Amino acid sequence: MRHKKGYCKLGGFAKLDIDRAKRRGFPEVVYAPGKTDEQIQHIASRILKSGQVLLITKAKKTTYTFLKEAFPALQYNPHAQIIYQKTKAFSRPKGFVLVVSAGTSDIPVAEEAALVLEVMGAKVKRLYDVGVAGVHRVIDKKSLLRKAKVLIVVAGMEGALASMVSGLVAVPVVAVPTSIGYGANFKGLSALLTMLNSCSPGVAVVNIDNGFGAGYLAGMINRS
């Protein structure tokens, strides 16, 4: 049932913001944790009926298997933990977004950001496992870094890579702290604080493990 204010009530457990794409350029995204598979199916059905892109983040493969029976066209990226279905062709910006990860363990969050960008219509390039412990690996790619319209830098541990990359380029950097690291990493808090305290201007920081938020922000910048 559609509400005059632009949202619809679903089964007493959700109010789907069906007009978000008009306001923000992309439909409401479903965050899977805390929802039952049946609730997700109900929400997904309404999104697809409205002709919008379906994106379900932090989703388990079991949820994908459950939904696939009702929606055969669904796709699943196990690294990004995203269930999705492209039902709308977005305009493709001329530039590209470069997604950079400090370590191999950071790739799942980086892939979440990359997939969100691709669903939004962006051209994406990836540069993985180039953390500051082997700083020559990222310096060797300065030319690629400087060609991107916007960069996403994903790092755990102490999170220093975002500041370093920002110091090499003249475009915005979206920094993503991850929960990867030993005990004093405090499940990503140390990386988050490092990124927030960056001495390099032009760094925007999203929350811990929030690849979706980084991809969304970078996608909006890339369209501008």
Secondary structure, DSSP 8 states (H G I E B T S, - for coil): -B-TTS-EEETTTEEE-TTHHHHHSS---EE-TTS-HHHHHHHHHHHHHTT--EEEES--HHHHHHHHTT-TT-EEETTTTEEEE--S-----SSEEEEEESSGGGHHHHHHHHHHHHHTT-EEEEE-S--GGGTHHHHTTHHHHHH-SEEEEEE-TT-THHHHHHTT-SS-EEEEE-S-S-GGGGGGHHHHHHHHT-SSSSEEE--TT-HHHHHHHHHHHHH-
